[in-house]
Amino acid sequence: MPTYEQVACCLRERIAGRSPARLTVAGFLEAAVLVPLVRRAEGPTLLFTRRSETVPTHRGQVAFPGGGREPGEAATLAALREAFEEICLEASSVEIVGEMDDRPSISGFVVTPVVGLVENPPARFVPQESEVEEIFEVPVARLLEPGCVTQRWRDASEMPPGAPVDALLGLAGRFAEFDPAGRRIRIYLYDAGLGPERVVWGLTGYIVKELLDCLRGGGAG
């Protein structure tokens, strides 16, 4: 089981100071999410939220704290602002490690993941009720287990009405998960062992995979 110190050191070495790949897609808006690694006595965890049923997109799905960027707002500032708004995580409690590569979403956003270390977490995180149904954490050791993740292809017909499928499939040269010939996208599903409503997948699944690849010595190196 990796310790918090080991994981934090690895992320600092592999993410801090690197130049993340930037992405611009016509018609897509800019967004950012905070990827919070939390120090716990039993080992490091990743913090997730489950979105409420009243938000415009991805209702009830698992996500990292985050949202749209304001005009001219840097990704890191947006991620910290959204994390405070959604779960009351103070920016002063987060050590920003760096940014990961941009990722497009089926809701029409280009998302910048911002990795943050939370060495001294608050006594409790407080969800913003209008956006967040619940907050939960998953041990990094659990996510690293080979049997935790499964893969499957998601056909274009399964995607929400109005999803920018063609724009996404047009990025196949940059993202191996996109298959324009088959009009499908490969997704990763992480079973946190906390019930089907807390399965991590979609854009959040891609980010988790890249972070774990980094910890295993690949991907973000």
PLY file of the C-alpha trace (Angstrom):
ply
format ascii 1.0
element vertex 221
property float x
property float y
property float z
element edge 220
property int vertex1
property int vertex2
end_header
0.00 0.00 0.00
1.58 3.34 -1.03
1.93 5.98 1.66
0.79 9.56 1.27
4.41 10.69 1.21
5.29 8.25 -1.57
2.36 9.28 -3.73
2.92 12.99 -3.11
6.62 12.68 -3.96
5.86 10.78 -7.16
3.31 13.37 -8.31
5.67 16.24 -7.57
8.40 14.57 -9.60
6.21 13.66 -12.58
3.72 16.52 -12.82
5.30 19.63 -11.31
7.13 21.68 -13.90
6.02 19.69 -16.94
4.27 21.36 -19.86
0.79 19.86 -20.13
-0.74 19.40 -23.56
-3.26 22.13 -24.33
-6.37 21.60 -26.43
-8.69 23.93 -28.29
-11.90 22.64 -29.86
-14.22 24.96 -31.78
-17.40 25.59 -29.83
-16.12 24.00 -26.61
-15.93 26.03 -23.39
-13.03 26.01 -20.94
-13.33 24.28 -17.56
-11.09 23.02 -14.78
-11.33 20.41 -12.03
-9.34 19.88 -8.87
-7.94 16.37 -8.43
-7.54 16.27 -4.62
-5.21 13.72 -3.05
-6.06 13.62 0.66
-3.81 12.46 3.47
-5.50 9.91 5.74
-4.08 7.78 8.53
-4.88 4.60 6.63
-3.29 5.88 3.40
-3.87 8.46 0.67
-7.29 8.85 -0.92
-8.75 10.60 -3.93
-11.74 12.81 -3.20
-14.79 12.70 -5.46
-18.21 14.27 -5.53
-21.47 12.81 -6.75
-23.39 15.45 -8.65
-26.93 16.32 -7.72
-29.94 15.50 -9.89
-30.62 19.21 -10.48
-27.43 20.24 -12.30
-27.68 20.80 -16.08
-25.23 18.04 -17.11
-23.96 14.68 -15.79
-26.69 14.40 -13.19
-25.91 11.94 -10.43
-22.50 11.12 -11.86
-19.18 10.97 -10.04
-16.87 13.91 -10.67
-13.99 15.89 -9.26
-14.84 19.35 -7.87
-14.79 21.79 -10.75
-16.64 23.73 -13.37
-16.47 26.35 -16.08
-13.71 28.93 -16.13
-14.56 32.60 -16.02
-13.20 34.83 -18.83
-9.45 35.17 -18.44
-9.38 32.91 -15.38
-6.41 30.54 -15.02
-7.22 26.85 -14.73
-5.67 26.51 -11.26
-7.62 29.46 -9.90
-10.84 28.12 -11.40
-10.28 24.67 -9.89
-9.61 26.13 -6.44
-12.60 28.47 -6.68
-14.93 25.66 -7.68
-13.58 23.36 -4.96
-14.33 25.99 -2.35
-17.81 26.60 -3.76
-18.69 22.91 -4.05
-17.07 21.31 -0.98
-15.77 24.24 1.13
-12.13 23.28 0.60
-10.00 26.34 1.34
-7.35 27.16 -1.26
-4.83 27.59 1.56
-5.28 23.90 2.43
-4.20 22.74 -1.04
-0.66 22.34 -2.36
-0.96 22.64 -6.12
1.32 20.11 -7.80
0.58 21.07 -11.38
-1.78 20.60 -14.29
-2.44 17.49 -16.37
-3.19 17.37 -20.09
-6.46 18.94 -21.27
-9.36 16.57 -21.91
-12.54 17.11 -23.96
-15.91 16.12 -22.51
-19.17 15.04 -24.14
-20.82 18.07 -22.57
-18.76 20.41 -24.76
-15.98 21.47 -22.41
-12.22 21.30 -22.62
-11.23 20.42 -19.06
-7.89 21.06 -17.39
-7.27 18.74 -14.41
-5.33 20.44 -11.60
-3.64 18.09 -9.14
-3.66 19.20 -5.51
-2.33 17.69 -2.28
-4.45 18.07 0.86
-2.08 17.14 3.66
-4.21 18.57 6.46
-7.84 18.10 5.42
-10.63 19.87 7.31
-12.64 18.00 9.89
-15.35 17.63 7.27
-16.08 18.70 3.72
-19.39 20.52 3.23
-21.24 19.89 -0.06
-23.02 22.69 -1.88
-26.49 21.17 -1.90
-27.58 22.60 -5.25
-24.69 20.91 -7.08
-23.28 18.13 -4.92
-25.28 15.16 -3.65
-22.42 13.74 -1.63
-18.66 13.77 -1.11
-16.68 10.55 -0.77
-13.10 9.34 -0.87
-11.53 6.24 -2.41
-8.17 4.86 -1.23
-5.47 5.14 -3.88
-4.52 1.56 -3.05
-8.01 0.45 -4.08
-7.80 2.28 -7.40
-4.41 0.72 -8.11
-5.77 -2.82 -7.76
-5.82 -4.54 -11.20
-9.41 -5.71 -10.74
-10.70 -2.24 -9.88
-10.96 -1.03 -13.48
-12.84 -2.41 -16.46
-13.02 -1.11 -20.01
-15.79 -1.05 -22.57
-16.72 0.73 -25.78
-19.47 3.33 -25.66
-21.31 3.66 -28.96
-22.26 7.09 -30.28
-25.92 6.08 -29.99
-25.49 5.79 -26.19
-24.37 9.38 -25.78
-26.70 12.18 -24.68
-28.74 14.00 -27.35
-26.77 16.93 -28.71
-23.40 15.58 -27.56
-20.59 16.80 -29.87
-19.79 13.28 -31.04
-18.24 14.25 -34.37
-16.00 16.86 -32.75
-14.80 14.29 -30.21
-14.18 11.56 -32.78
-12.28 14.10 -34.85
-9.69 14.14 -32.05
-8.81 10.47 -32.56
-5.26 11.40 -33.50
-4.72 12.75 -30.00
-6.76 10.33 -27.93
-6.43 6.59 -28.39
-9.84 6.02 -26.80
-11.67 7.60 -29.75
-12.57 5.30 -32.66
-14.10 7.30 -35.54
-14.41 4.25 -37.82
-16.58 2.46 -35.29
-18.16 5.71 -34.02
-17.41 4.72 -30.46
-15.35 5.79 -27.47
-13.54 3.52 -25.03
-14.35 4.29 -21.41
-12.78 3.21 -18.13
-14.92 2.28 -15.13
-13.41 2.18 -11.63
-15.37 0.25 -9.04
-14.73 2.00 -5.75
-16.50 -0.80 -3.89
-19.10 1.68 -2.67
-22.07 0.73 -4.81
-23.03 1.29 -8.46
-23.86 4.96 -7.98
-20.24 5.65 -7.03
-18.56 4.00 -10.01
-15.97 6.39 -11.47
-16.15 6.68 -15.27
-16.47 9.16 -18.14
-14.13 12.14 -18.12
-13.34 11.49 -14.46
-12.33 7.93 -15.34
-9.88 9.22 -17.96
-8.31 11.57 -15.43
-8.01 8.81 -12.83
-6.37 6.51 -15.38
-3.79 9.15 -16.33
-3.05 9.88 -12.69
-2.59 6.18 -11.88
-0.39 5.73 -14.97
1.72 8.53 -13.56
2.01 6.77 -10.22
2.95 3.52 -11.94
5.75 5.28 -13.77
4.14 6.02 -17.13
1.79 8.47 -18.75
2.61 11.83 -17.22
6.33 11.17 -16.95
0 1
1 2
2 3
3 4
4 5
5 6
6 7
7 8
8 9
9 10
10 11
11 12
12 13
13 14
14 15
15 16
16 17
17 18
18 19
19 20
20 21
21 22
22 23
23 24
24 25
25 26
26 27
27 28
28 29
29 30
30 31
31 32
32 33
33 34
34 35
35 36
36 37
37 38
38 39
39 40
40 41
41 42
42 43
43 44
44 45
45 46
46 47
47 48
48 49
49 50
50 51
51 52
52 53
53 54
54 55
55 56
56 57
57 58
58 59
59 60
60 61
61 62
62 63
63 64
64 65
65 66
66 67
67 68
68 69
69 70
70 71
71 72
72 73
73 74
74 75
75 76
76 77
77 78
78 79
79 80
80 81
81 82
82 83
83 84
84 85
85 86
86 87
87 88
88 89
89 90
90 91
91 92
92 93
93 94
94 95
95 96
96 97
97 98
98 99
99 100
100 101
101 102
102 103
103 104
104 105
105 106
106 107
107 108
108 109
109 110
110 111
111 112
112 113
113 114
114 115
115 116
116 117
117 118
118 119
119 120
120 121
121 122
122 123
123 124
124 125
125 126
126 127
127 128
128 129
129 130
130 131
131 132
132 133
133 134
134 135
135 136
136 137
137 138
138 139
139 140
140 141
141 142
142 143
143 144
144 145
145 146
146 147
147 148
148 149
149 150
150 151
151 152
152 153
153 154
154 155
155 156
156 157
157 158
158 159
159 160
160 161
161 162
162 163
163 164
164 165
165 166
166 167
167 168
168 169
169 170
170 171
171 172
172 173
173 174
174 175
175 176
176 177
177 178
178 179
179 180
180 181
181 182
182 183
183 184
184 185
185 186
186 187
187 188
188 189
189 190
190 191
191 192
192 193
193 194
194 195
195 196
196 197
197 198
198 199
199 200
200 201
201 202
202 203
203 204
204 205
205 206
206 207
207 208
208 209
209 210
210 211
211 212
212 213
213 214
214 215
215 216
216 217
217 218
218 219
219 220
